[in-house]
Amino acid sequence: MITKQQALTENEFHTGCTLTIGPRGGRTYKRWVYRRNGATKTWKTHPADFKIPVKRGLREYGYITQNEADLFTTRADCPVCGKG
């Protein structure tokens, strides 16, 4: 889950990271990485709300809001990718 402080400082957000180990020991990582694409929008009248503009790949753009923050983690907090 992303906190408001992380929304203001972090640059990379992950969701849906999985690690699959094959029958011969091979590892396959599946991950969806979103990068910051601008400044985080905050409001004085709603202090808990935030909106992070993000980019995924070459052409996908969107936003992460406080309503979707529980679906995302930062790179350091990711259970699969956080160590490397």
Secondary structure, 3 states (H helix, E strand, C coil): CCCHHHHHHCCEEEEEEEEEECCCCCEEEEEEEEEECCCCEECCCCCCCEEEEEEECCCEEEEEECCCHHHCEECCCCCCCCCC
